[in-house]
Amino acid sequence: MIVALVQIPLDGPKRADAEVIAQSLASTKIFHGVKGLRRKYYLNSEAGGGGIYEFATREDALAWFNDGWADWMEGRFGVRPTLTLFDNPVVLDNEKGEVRVEGAPVPPPWEAAEG
């Protein structure tokens, strides 16, 4: 799995939640059909906005974050975003109480420590 961190530096105070929610909900029309995109987390802070994207594969991520992507984003937000791709081999999901390695569930280490 690949996790992408996109940061959009914006001047000024943190954007209002209502504005971010409206813009984010509208953009789901763009992202719901992106091949291999499992999840997108929309971000908002005093430093700007951005997103955390979870892709099935590096190939899927690179297909989305192609050569024209940064230009497209700059056209939308007026600033050039930064992009960092991370390999994500291990996931702890506290809501499900599970650990996954390379996408497959493994016995949670805390259960071995309790037993």
N, C-alpha and C positions, 0 to 999 in steps of 0.2 A: 504494500500500500504506500501511496505517496501523499504527503501533506504539503500543501502550498500555503505560504504566508504572503499575502498581498497587503502592502501598506501604502496608503494614499495620504501624503502629508498635506494638511489643510491649515491655513492661517485662521486665527480667530479662536473664539471659545468653542467648546464642545457643541456639536449640533444638537438641536432639540430632539428628544426621543421620538416625538410624533413625526418629525421630518424624516428621520432615519428609517422609522418603521414603514412609512408610506413609500419611500424610495426603494427600500429593500423588498417589500412585497411586490411592487411593480416589476422589479428586476427578476423575480422568480420566474417570470415568463421567459426570460432569456436562458436561465440556468437549468430549468427542470429537464431539458432534453439533451444536456451536454453529455456526450458519451463518456462513461466511466466515472462521472461525478457522483459520489455517494452522498456527500453532505457538503453544505456551505454554511459557515457561521459568519454572520454579518457583524462587523466591529465598529465601535464608535468611541472616541476618546478626545481629550483636549489636543492631542497630537494629530488628529485627523481620523480617517476611517480606513476601511479595508475589509479583508475577509480571510478566513481560514477555510481551505478547500480540501476535501478528502477524496482522492482519486483511487480507482482500483489499480491502475498501473502507471508507471512513468510515461509510457507511450501516450496514454490518454491525457495525462497532464500536459505533456509537450504539444499535443495536438491542439489543446485549448489555448495554452499560453504560447502561441505561435509568433512569428515575426511581426505581424500587424497588431497583436494584442495591446502592447503598451501605447501605440498610437491611438487606438480605439478608446482606451481608458483615459488618455490625456484629453481627447476630444470630449469625453463625458464629464470629466471633473476639473479640467483646466490645469492639471498638474500630472507629471509623469509618476506612475507608481513604481514601487520596488517589488521584486518577486524573489522569494527564497523557496526552493524545493527541498524537502526533507524525506529521506527514507523513513518509514514508520514500521519497524518490524514487530514491536510489542505494543499491545493496547490493554490497558486496565479499564474495565467497564464496571464501575461501582454500582450502577443502576441494575445491571444484570448479574452482578457478583461473579464476573468471569474475567479471565485473562486469555488473550489470543496472541499467538506467535505466528507471523506470516499468514494471518487470517484464520488459523485453526485454533479452536479452544484447547487449552492445556490445563492440567490440574493447578488450581490456585496455590501458590507457594505458602500462603497463610494456613491452608488446611493441613499441609504436611507439618507445619510448625505446631499446630494444635494437637495433632494426633500422636 
